[in-house]
Amino acid sequence: MTKPAEVKAIERVIPQQSSGVEDMVLSHIMSGGVITKDELMAWGKSKGLRVADILRAIENLSGKGRIRKRLNDKGNLVYEYVK
């Protein structure tokens, strides 16, 4: 069964949106160097981003080696930009 043209068009748009979220998340992490997960989620909420989209962007950026996830001295999850 073939997919309607509308569904195909939507499927092409979705990756572009997630890369836009990736760009936003990466630039925010780059501006601070190191940012906690809580700070990142609060920032994302203020920008109207969904938590799932932020987490997907984090996983993609981490997989590409653009950012690193680690625990800070207080045991909080932080994201840091990899130069």
N, C-alpha and C positions, 0 to 999 in steps of 0.2 A: 504494500500500500504506500503510495507516495504521500508526502506531507504537503499540506496547502502552502501556498506562497507566503501567506502571513506568518506561519510558524517558522518557515525557513528564514524569513527576514528577522524575526525576533531572536532566533538562535544566533544570527550573525551579530546582533547588537549586544548581547549579553557579555561576550568576552571583552568588548571595547569598554563597557561600563566597569568591569572588574579591573581592567588595566588603569582606568582613570582613578579608581579608588587606590590601587597600588601606588600610582604616582603621588597622590595626595598623602598617603601614609608615609611613603618614603621621604618626601620633602619635609614632612613634619618631624620625622625621626632625625633627619639630617640637620634640621635647624637646632635641635637640642643636643644632638650627639648621642645621648642616652636618655631613654624615657621609660617610665614604668608602664605596665599594662593598664593600671587604673587611670593614669594620666592620658594615655592614648585613647582609652574608651570614652573618657569624659570629653576629650577633644572631638572624637568622632561623633558623639551624641550631639555636641553643639553644632556640628556641620550637617546633621541630619543623615548620617551614615548608619547603616544597619550593622549590628555587632557581627553577624555572620559574614558580611562583606569585608569588614576589617580583619577578622580572623583569617579569612581566605587570602586576603592580600598579604598578611603576615607570613602565612605558610608558603605562599608563592615567592615572596622576597627572600625568605630564609632558605628555601630550596635553591634559589638562584645564587645564594652567597652574598646578597646585597646587604642583609642585616644579620645580626647574631642574637639569639635568645640566651639569656643567662639569669642567674639569681644574683641580686646585689647583697651587700653585707647584712641587710635587714631581712633577707629571705624573700624579697619581692621579685617577681618576674620583671625583667627589664629587657628592652630591645635596644641594641646599639647599632649604629651605622658602621659598616665595614668599608674602609677607604680603599 
